[in-house]
Amino acid sequence: MPSRLKRRAEFLRAAREGRKAAGRNLVLQALPRPDAPAETRLGFTATKKIGNAVTRNRAKRRMRAAARLVLEASPAPGHDIVLIARDGTATCPFPSLLEEVSAALRRAGARP
C-alpha cells in the first residue's frame, strides 16, 4: 500500500503544482515526484460541503478502497496523488467509482 500524505503543505503543493482531472464524483490531483521515482503517496479529503462527518468519512473510505484496488492493478510510481470527494462519492455505485479513479489517473498523466 502506498504511503499517505498527511501535512497540509503536501496537499497544497499537489493542488498548486499538480495536474488535475475532475470527474463527476471526485477530483484527482497528481504531482510527479522525480526525487522519489518509486514511491507513490496518497491523500484523501472531503469538505463540509459533502455532508456531515458520517458522509465525509464514508466518501473517504470509498476513495481509499478504490485507489487501493486501481493502484494494485497498475501502480503510478513517483507521484503524490490527492483525491477530493464530491457530492456523489459516498453514494455512487462502487464499479463506477473504480472506473472514475482509473480514468482520472490516466487524464492526469499518473499512468498510461
C-alpha positions, 0 to 999 in steps of 0.5 A: 500500500502506498504511503499517505500524505498527511501535512497540509503543505503536501496537499497544497503543493499537489493542488498548486503544482499538480495536474488535475482531472475532475470527474463527476464524483471526485477530483484527482490531483497528481504531482510527479515526484522525480526525487522519489521515482518509486514511491507513490503517496496518497491523500484523501479529503472531503469538505463540509460541503459533502455532508456531515462527518458520517458522509465525509468519512464514508466518501473517504473510505470509498476513495481509499478502497478504490485507489487501493484496488486501481493502484494494485492493478497498475501502480503510478510510481513517483507521484503524490496523488490527492483525491477530493470527494464530491457530492456523489462519492459516498453514494455512487455505485462502487464499479463506477467509482473504480472506473472514475479513479482509473480514468482520472489517473490516466487524464492526469498523466499518473499512468498510461 
